[in-house]
């Protein structure tokens, strides 16, 4: 352990070198160590590496920036408090996400680092209050040229942000609804559609979402996802049910009316989730049916009960 500690301290000291080559070599070493040796991660953080890594996200050279971003991601697995307590870290992550000179690998690692930090409930309002971070993540999602891994990690980070209810209105204001529904409609990759609809379901749980959903015909998109003919995944169907339920719970009768007008196929789609979804999905499907039509929900429950008796 002492050998590892001395090695780490030596490498961290080199991060402050005036020689770019020395800094780059130290960064490469720290990235490899933090990836493959979990024991060394807290040693790297305790040695004071995080401020150096944070500052390096502003680096003009892609190699330095990528190695710094990847090392921060590795450290975030077990050293979230150290990262969050480092002054300027979130601003540095935001810069790397928004900078046109950032490489796709650096952007992906920064988005993944945010998602890792957002595992902690207390960090969600802090990160969500950084509008530049939220906007940068939304911008990745709506960029048609963004790599799939960057999109997936940006979606996961947005999901983490959306889990704090007071963040949702800002997400709507910053264009998340349009970007997410565009992805759900145009992107055929199942995993990405699943992640996009998971964020949509959370954002639907705020009053500001209703008008935004209407502007993009969001209810129609969610109903289409429930249609068996669209081939959407079970998870996307459950997310659609969750989003519709949240819309009705927040918007009341006016949104319930819009959803009812989607046609009888809607009820069939909800029934599929109520019958074969996860326990959580089944509960939400029955809750949605009850809000839309209490009698229909009761009859469905009776029919399903007879089927499995």
Buried (B, 14 or more C-beta within 10 A) or exposed (E): EEEBBEBBBEBBBBBEEEEEEBBBBBBBBBBBBBBEBEEBBBBBBBBBBBBBBBBBBBBEEBBBBBBBBBBBBBBBEBBBEBBBEBEEBBBBBBBBBBBEEBBBBBBBBBBBBBBBBBEBEEBBEBBBBBEBBBBBBBBBBBBEEBBEBBBBBBBBBBBBBBBBEEBBBBBBBBBBBBBBBBBBBEBEEEBBBBBBBBBBBBBBBBEBBBEBBBEBEBBBBBBBBBBEEEEBBBBBBBBBBBBBBBBBBBBEEEBBEBBBEBEEBBBEBBBBBBBEBEEEBBBBBBBBBBBBBEEBBEEBBEEBEEEEE
